[in-house]
Amino acid sequence: MTARMMNAVSVACRQQLCTTRSLPAVASRFSSPASTSLRLAASRSLSLARSAPCACRSFSSDASSSSSSSSSAASSTTSSDSKPAEGDQKAEAASSSTETKTPEQELSELREQVKEKDAQIKELQDKWLRALADAQNVLTRSQNQVADAKKFAIQGFAKQLLEVMDVLEIAIKAANEQATKTEDPHFKNLLEGVTMTQKVLQKTFENNGVIKFEPLGEKFDPFFHDGILQYDDPEKTPGSVGLVLKSGYKLHERCLRAAQVGTVKKPDANAAAEKKEE
């Protein structure tokens, strides 16, 4: 649009120049004062017409330079604006290419995640069950230890009192043999007092879980029987207890003192063969 304006201005100046050039020739025909003033006006207009094209050219050059600078600035702004837009488009394209997955891929990924979570859950459950079992075992063991401590707390004391019981039994046995030979009332009263003492002590033992046992005729048990001797007795079962030398005692189910016993010996094979031959 600026170029069109410049062209129009230049055309108008050329027409004016042609008109002004013809004015002196017309004015020279007249010699009056009016003709003189006409000549001066013609010369002025001619000078203006000559200077107008130069001004138009400078104005057009300035306008073209300003338009070129504005167009370059606009192009730079558009290029600068287009660069971030192109970067955003590239980022969006990259993200869309990475995010675009098929339903089968998404389903397989979800299944893998579920498998991993299931494995973690199983591992944690196993650890929890083991910890719970260990805690329960510790609790049970501690309860058993406390119960055993209460149950067998008198074990040492009761074992020492067994010697007192043995002495009382021996004294009663000897006194009973002597009582058949004498009629002394004081001796009988003493024997009766010792017998009552032995019975009270025996009852006290039983109340506290100390029980006397005599394994006569039972099978030999090394946990409750202390074998002192062996002897032959064809009428009794070999390996059984045929003689009790000292009674045994148990504290609840635990052996407090093993019974001293004599066991029946197994018959010798050679001796049995010789008896058959005879």
C-alpha positions, 0 to 999 in steps of 0.5 A: 500500500505504501508503494502505491502511494509513492507511485501516485505522488511521483506521477502527480509531481511529474504532471506538476513539473510539466505544467510549470515548465510551460508557464514561462513560455506563456508568461513571456508573451505578455509584457505587463506587470501581471506577466512578471508576477506570473513568471516568478510564480512559475519559477517557484513552482518549477523549483518545488516540482523539481525538489518533490521527486527527491523528497518522494524518493527519500520518503519511499526509501524510509517507508520501505526500510521501516516496512522491512524492519517491521516485517523482519521483527514480525518474522523474528517474533513469529519464529521465536513463537514457533520454536516453543510451539514446535518444542511442545509439539515434539514433547507431546508427540514423544509422550503420546508415543510412550503412552500409547499402549495396547490393551493387551500390554496394559493387561499384562503389566497389571497381571505382573503387578498383581503377581508381585503384590501376591508374592509380597503378601505371601511372604509377609503372611509367612513371616507373620505366622512364623513370628506368631508361632515363635511368640506362642512357643515362647509363651507356652515354654515360659508357662510350662517353666513357671508351672514346673518351678511351682510343682518341683520347688520342694524337690530338694527339701523333699529328697532330704526328708526321705532319709528321715522317712527311711530312719523312721521305717527302720526304727519301726521295723526293729521296734515291732520285732522287740515289742513281741518280746517285751510287755513294757508299756513305755516301749509300746507308747514310744513305738506308737509315737514313732509310728504316728510320726511316720504316718504323718510324714507320709501323709505330708509327702502325699499332699505335696505330690511325693508318692512312695512306690515299690515295683515288686514284680514290675518290668525293670525300668532304668528311669525309676529302678536302680538295679543292685543285684541279679539272681536266678528264679525260674518261677519269675519272669526274667528281667522283672523286679524280684526283690525291693531293697529300698522303696522309691519315691516320685515327685508328681510324675518325676522320679525323686529317688529310684528304688533299689531292686534286685532283678531276675536273671535270664537263664543261661542257655548252656545250663538249660540244655544240661538240665534237659539232658539230665 
